[in-house]
């Protein structure tokens, strides 16, 4: 018996070692790419941010945290931060509820709902640059949007859509919502289709109205999907760059700046690479804190439930 037990133990140990070796070999390429293209650039950006550097000369003018102090004292950066916060607020208050309403409607059976799903999702397939170019042309003074409004008797609503600093962010938000609401709609629609219809039908049989059944049955069950959609919306709003850059370059007079646009302008356009790196680190820190806080206080219940179900 003892000889048999001794022979079994090495086999178990060798299988375990082989298992971990296999896992390590599969993880190593992905880990190497993550370190090379994610961690290393973050460390380098943090290093560059401590210098007054134009991107060409050697790193010799060490200034410590002065770039960060300049950023938080800059009207341009504060305006960019406020614009990002505005987009996040409007996305959560308007875009997500609108996407949810479309998902609820398209979750019901009616002729042509597949076509409507395709039409609503189609804007998300277009690239941000193409979307920006198309809307830049449509919103030019005297072009399709203006002539269309005038043609239906709404000429009083005509604005300098991208040139009025008091109105440009509203215009951009409408375009951003048109571009991305289909993405959130599909996510929420998938969540709705994962909810058994029998649960809502049972609530209706018990005397609940459709609104009560949706509010007290469907919406709580859709909670995990809705929370993921909200998280993606907030992170996406922090990273807004290419579509706004194509349409306004952050103008007029920095009124449509975002943190990503401000970082690009200072770093690559004005050749202040040290300052631009500081803005990049600040943007990364905001995103990281937001992601960690959201996971800690909002997604924690969903993650714990998934882990419990997996272990069970």
Secondary structure, 3 states (H helix, E strand, C coil): CHHHHHHHHHHHHHHHHHHHHHHHHHHHHHHHHHHHHHHHHHHHHHHHCCECCCCCCCCCCECCCHHHHHHHCCHHHHHHHHHHHHHHHHHHHHHHHHHHHHHHHHCCCCCCHHHHHHHHHHHHHCCHHHHHHHHHHHCCCCCHHHHHHHHCCCHHHCCCCCCCCCCHHHHHHHHHHHHHHHHHHHHHHHHHHCCCHHHHHHHHHCCCCHHHHHHHHHHHHHHHHHHHHHHHHHHHHHCCCHHHHHHHCCCCCCCCCCHHHHHHHHHHHCCCHHHHHHHHHHHHHHHHHHHHHHHHHCCHHHHHHHHHHHHC
